[in-house]
Amino acid sequence: MAKTADDLFKFLHEMGIETETREHPPLFTVDESQTLRGSIPGAHTKNLFLKDKKGRYFLVTVEERAVVDLKTIHQVIGASGRVSFGKEDALMELLGVTPGAVTLFGLINDEDRKVTLVLDEPLMEDEVINGHPLHNRATTSIGRDDLLRFLRATGHDPLVLKVSI
């Protein structure tokens, strides 16, 4: 069974990681989430759940305004051939989230480490990074270095690559 936001916050607390979470109406797109700019500091993320031709999954996380070329990203991230968006059932099975709530915090649910995380280099220049806490009714802010500690604690050593154009 997928972990909940409460499970996520407990895990972060046990690691000594401080976060700040702000609740808001459900947000399904980057455009909708931009209505909150100014009230939540830090980098806001856009997450792409991708699958390659060999069935490998990737979560690519970039800053919300970043542009990604889906026709060539496979060359940068090491995918086998062109990538497509992963299906909703795989998203739920691997990350425990639904479309509109895709988040790098979902990696807490990928206990078998089937998803390769790719963080865009420019995103990692920010000291605070924001993501949904396993649902799209809130935004959680976390320090960049604490985010990396969290990801590694889930068994995901992220690839930090320049994927935006």
C-alpha positions in Angstrom: 0.0 0.0 0.0 1.3 3.4 -0.9 2.6 5.7 1.8 0.6 8.8 2.7 1.7 12.4 3.3 1.7 11.6 7.0 4.1 8.7 6.4 6.3 11.0 4.4 6.3 13.7 7.1 7.1 11.1 9.7 10.0 9.8 7.6 11.4 13.3 7.1 11.0 14.1 10.8 12.8 10.9 11.8 15.7 12.0 9.6 15.8 15.4 11.3 14.7 17.1 8.1 12.6 20.2 8.5 10.1 21.1 5.9 7.3 23.7 5.6 4.0 22.6 4.1 1.2 25.0 2.9 -2.2 23.6 2.1 -4.1 25.0 -0.9 -6.9 24.0 -3.3 -5.9 21.1 -5.5 -3.5 22.0 -8.3 -3.3 19.8 -11.4 -1.0 21.8 -13.7 2.0 24.1 -13.5 -0.3 27.0 -14.8 -2.7 26.5 -11.9 0.2 26.3 -9.4 1.6 29.6 -10.6 -1.3 31.4 -8.8 0.6 30.7 -5.6 3.8 32.4 -6.7 5.0 34.9 -4.2 3.4 33.1 -1.2 5.7 30.1 -1.4 9.4 30.8 -1.8 11.9 28.6 -3.6 12.0 26.7 -6.8 8.8 25.1 -7.9 9.0 21.8 -9.8 7.6 20.2 -12.8 7.8 16.4 -12.9 7.8 14.1 -15.9 7.1 10.4 -15.3 8.7 8.7 -18.4 9.1 5.2 -19.7 11.6 4.0 -22.3 11.4 1.3 -24.9 12.8 -1.3 -22.6 10.3 -0.6 -19.8 12.6 1.5 -17.6 11.0 4.3 -15.7 12.4 7.8 -15.1 11.2 10.7 -13.0 12.6 13.9 -14.5 12.3 16.9 -12.2 12.9 20.4 -13.5 12.0 23.9 -12.5 8.4 24.7 -13.4 9.2 27.0 -16.3 11.9 24.8 -17.8 11.4 23.5 -21.3 12.3 19.8 -22.0 12.7 18.3 -25.5 11.0 14.9 -25.2 12.3 13.9 -28.6 15.9 14.1 -27.5 15.8 13.7 -23.7 16.5 10.0 -24.0 20.0 10.8 -25.2 20.7 12.8 -22.0 19.2 10.5 -19.4 20.4 7.2 -20.8 17.1 5.8 -21.8 16.7 3.1 -24.5 15.2 5.0 -27.5 12.6 7.7 -27.2 10.6 8.0 -24.1 6.9 8.3 -23.6 4.8 9.3 -20.5 4.3 6.4 -18.1 0.8 5.1 -17.7 -1.4 6.1 -14.7 -1.4 2.6 -13.2 2.4 2.5 -13.2 2.5 5.9 -11.7 0.3 4.7 -8.8 2.2 1.4 -8.5 5.7 2.9 -8.4 5.2 6.3 -6.9 1.9 6.0 -5.1 0.5 9.2 -6.7 -2.0 10.1 -9.4 -1.6 12.4 -12.4 -1.6 16.0 -11.2 0.2 15.0 -8.0 3.5 13.7 -9.5 6.3 14.6 -7.1 9.8 13.5 -6.3 8.6 12.8 -2.8 6.8 9.8 -4.4 10.1 8.0 -4.5 9.4 7.0 -0.9 7.0 4.5 -2.4 9.5 3.1 -4.9 10.9 0.5 -2.5 12.1 -1.7 -5.4 14.0 1.2 -7.0 12.5 0.8 -10.4 12.5 4.5 -11.1 15.6 6.5 -12.0 15.5 10.0 -10.8 16.9 12.8 -12.9 17.2 16.3 -11.5 17.8 19.2 -13.8 21.1 21.0 -13.0 19.6 24.5 -13.0 16.9 23.3 -10.4 19.7 22.3 -8.1 21.1 25.8 -7.9 18.1 26.8 -5.7 18.4 26.4 -2.0 14.7 25.6 -1.4 12.8 23.2 -3.6 9.0 22.7 -3.6 7.0 19.6 -4.4 3.6 18.1 -3.6 3.6 15.9 -0.5 2.1 12.8 -2.3 -1.1 14.8 -3.1 -1.8 18.0 -4.9 -3.6 19.8 -2.1 -0.4 21.2 -0.5 3.1 22.2 -1.4 6.1 21.2 0.8 9.3 23.2 0.8 12.5 21.4 1.6 16.2 22.5 1.6 18.1 21.3 -1.4 20.7 19.4 0.7 17.9 17.9 2.8 16.1 16.8 -0.3 19.2 15.0 -1.5 19.5 13.3 1.9 15.9 12.2 1.7 16.3 10.8 -1.8 19.4 8.9 -0.9 17.6 7.5 2.2 14.9 6.1 -0.2 17.6 4.4 -2.2 17.6 6.9 -5.1 20.9 8.5 -5.8 19.7 11.1 -8.4 21.4 11.8 -11.7 21.9 15.6 -11.9 22.0 16.4 -15.5 21.2 19.4 -17.8 17.9 18.2 -19.3 16.2 21.6 -19.9 16.8 23.6 -23.0 
